Every structure is written in structure tokens, then in C-alpha cells.
Amino acid sequence: MTKVELVRAISKKTGIDQPSVLACVEAAMDTIKETMVSKENVYLRGFGTFDLKHRAQKTARNISKNTTMVIAAHDIPHFKPCKEFLEAVSAE
């Protein structure tokens, strides 16, 4: 499902016009991004948690050039669905 399809589905379910729904979806995504950039987690009860996973510094190899490089420590975004979400998906 794309963002456009999501907006259409929400608009159809709620009866709210599509431009308003699009603005709300965009605002929600922007807020989640901004919150995670500030190193905070986002908890959505009944849906799941957006959090950051820390990756330590490591040494990697470039096989084609036969060289090594250091990959700096960094954080990556991670989504953990709630129990109800997992059960609903696995039931299908």
C-alpha cells in the first residue's frame, strides 16, 4: 500500500476529505521522524513502537579492492509491532 492508497482508505473510512487526511498523515510522519532524530522513542498503543537501535563501530572489508574500512557507530530506526498487531498478521 502506498501513501496515496492509505490516504484514500482513511478518507473513505472516516468521511474526511483527502487533502485533510494527507495533511494529517504527513504531519504524523514528520513528527515521528523529528522525534526519532532527537533520540526519543515513539510509542503507539495498539500498533507498535518506533525506536532506535545502536550499532557499534566495526571493521568491514571491501572484497573487490581487498581493503578494510571502519564503519562508524550509528543508530538505525527500528519498528517493533505490538502483540495484537503480530497476532493479527500471523492469523492471516
Contact map, one row per residue, 1 for C-alpha under 8 A:
11101100000000000000000000000000000000000000000000000000000000000000000000000000000000000000
11111100000000000000000000000000000000000000000000000000000000000000000000000000000000000000
11111110000000000000000000000000000000000000000000000000000000000000000000000000000000000000
01111111000000000000000000000000000000000000000000000000000000000000000000000000000000000000
11111111100000000000000000000000000000000000000000000000000000000000000000000000000000000000
11111111110000000000000000000000000000000000000000000000000000000000000000000000000000000000
00111111111000000100110010000000000000000000000000000000000000000000000000000000000000000000
00011111111100000100000000000000000000000000000000000000000000000000000000000000000000000000
00001111111110000000000000000000000000000000000000000000000000000000000000000000000000000000
00000111111111010000100000000000000000000000000000000000000000000000000000000000000000000000
00000011111111111100100000000000000000000000000000000000000000000000000000000000000000000000
00000001111111110000000000000000000000000000000000000000000000000000000000000000000000000000
00000000111111100000000000000000000000000000000000000000000000000000000000000000000000000000
00000000011111110000000000000000000000000000000000000000000000000000000000000000000000000000
00000000001111111000000000000000000000000000000000000000000000000000000000000000000000000000
00000000011101111101100000000000000000000000000000000000000000000000000000000000000000000000
00000000001000111111100000000000000000000000000000000000000000000000000000000000000000000000
00000011001000011111110000000000000000000000000000000000000000000000000000000000000000000000
00000000000000001111111000000000000000000000000000000000000000000000000000000000000000000000
00000000000000011111111100000000000000000000000000000000000000000000000000000000000000000000
00000010011000011111111110000000000000000000000000000000000000000000000000000000000000000000
00000010000000000111111111000000000000000000000000000000000000000000000000000000000000000000
00000000000000000011111111100000000000000000000000000000000000000000000000000000000000000000
00000000000000000001111111110000000000000000000000000000000000000000000000000000000000000000
00000010000000000000111111111000000000000000000000000000000000000000000000000000000000000000
00000000000000000000011111111100000000000000000000000000000000000000000000000000000000000000
00000000000000000000001111111110000000000000000000000000000000000000000000000000000000000000
00000000000000000000000111111111000000000000000000000000000000000000000000000000000000000000
00000000000000000000000011111111100000000000000000000000000000000000000000000000000000000000
00000000000000000000000001111111110000000000000000000000000000000000000000000000000000000000
00000000000000000000000000111111111000000000000000000000000000000000000000000000000000000000
00000000000000000000000000011111111100000100000000000000000000000000000000000000000000000000
00000000000000000000000000001111111110000000000000000000000000000000000000000000000000000000
00000000000000000000000000000111111111000000000000000000000000000000000000000000000000000000
00000000000000000000000000000011111111111100000000000000000000000000000000000000000000000000
00000000000000000000000000000001111111111100000001110000000000000000000000001000000000000000
00000000000000000000000000000000111111110000000000000000000000000000000000000000000000000000
00000000000000000000000000000000011111110000000000000000000000000000000000000000000000000000
00000000000000000000000000000000001111111000000000010000000000000000000000000000000000000000
00000000000000000000000000000000001111111100000000110000000000000000000000000000000000000000
00000000000000000000000000000000001100111110000011110000000000000000000000000000000000000000
00000000000000000000000000000001001100011111000011100000000000000000000000000000000000000000
00000000000000000000000000000000000000001111100111000000000000000000000000000000000000000000
00000000000000000000000000000000000000000111111110000000000000000000000000000000000000000000
00000000000000000000000000000000000000000011111100000000000000000000000000000000010000000000
00000000000000000000000000000000000000000001111100000000000000000000000000000000010110000000
00000000000000000000000000000000000000000001111110000000000000000000000000000000110110000000
00000000000000000000000000000000000000000011111111000000000000000000000000000011110010000000
00000000000000000000000000000000000000001111001111100000000000000000000000000011110000000000
00000000000000000000000000000000000100001110000111110000000000000000000000001111000000000000
00000000000000000000000000000000000100011100000011111000000000000000000000001111000000000000
00000000000000000000000000000000000100111000000001111100000000000000000000111100000000000000
00000000000000000000000000000000000000000000000000111110000000000000000000111100000000000000
00000000000000000000000000000000000000000000000000011111000000000000000011110000000000000000
00000000000000000000000000000000000000000000000000001111100000000000000011110000000000000000
00000000000000000000000000000000000000000000000000000111110000000000000111000000000000000000
00000000000000000000000000000000000000000000000000000011111000000000011111000000000000000000
00000000000000000000000000000000000000000000000000000001111100000000011110000000000000000000
00000000000000000000000000000000000000000000000000000000111110000001111000000000000000000000
00000000000000000000000000000000000000000000000000000000011111000001111000000000000000000000
00000000000000000000000000000000000000000000000000000000001111100111100000000000000000000000
00000000000000000000000000000000000000000000000000000000000111111111100000000000000000000000
00000000000000000000000000000000000000000000000000000000000011111110000000000000000000000000
00000000000000000000000000000000000000000000000000000000000001111100000000000000000000000000
00000000000000000000000000000000000000000000000000000000000001111110000000000000000000000000
00000000000000000000000000000000000000000000000000000000000011111111000000000000000000000000
00000000000000000000000000000000000000000000000000000000000011101111100000000000000000000000
00000000000000000000000000000000000000000000000000000000001111000111110000000000000000000000
00000000000000000000000000000000000000000000000000000000001111000011111000000000000000000000
00000000000000000000000000000000000000000000000000000000111100000001111100000000000000000000
00000000000000000000000000000000000000000000000000000000111100000000111110000000000000000000
00000000000000000000000000000000000000000000000000000001110000000000011111000000000000000000
00000000000000000000000000000000000000000000000000000111110000000000001111100000000000000000
00000000000000000000000000000000000000000000000000000111100000000000000111110000000000000000
00000000000000000000000000000000000000000000000000011110000000000000000011111000000000000000
00000000000000000000000000000000000000000000000000011110000000000000000001111100000000000000
00000000000000000000000000000000000100000000000001111000000000000000000000111110000000000000
00000000000000000000000000000000000000000000000001111000000000000000000000011111000000000000
00000000000000000000000000000000000000000000000111100000000000000000000000001111100000000000
00000000000000000000000000000000000000000000000111100000000000000000000000000111110000000000
00000000000000000000000000000000000000000000001110000000000000000000000000000011111011000000
00000000000000000000000000000000000000000000111110000000000000000000000000000001111111000000
00000000000000000000000000000000000000000000000000000000000000000000000000000000111111100000
00000000000000000000000000000000000000000000011000000000000000000000000000000000011111110000
00000000000000000000000000000000000000000000011100000000000000000000000000000000111111111000
00000000000000000000000000000000000000000000000000000000000000000000000000000000111111111100
00000000000000000000000000000000000000000000000000000000000000000000000000000000001111111110
00000000000000000000000000000000000000000000000000000000000000000000000000000000000111111111
00000000000000000000000000000000000000000000000000000000000000000000000000000000000011111111
00000000000000000000000000000000000000000000000000000000000000000000000000000000000001111111
00000000000000000000000000000000000000000000000000000000000000000000000000000000000000111111
00000000000000000000000000000000000000000000000000000000000000000000000000000000000000011111
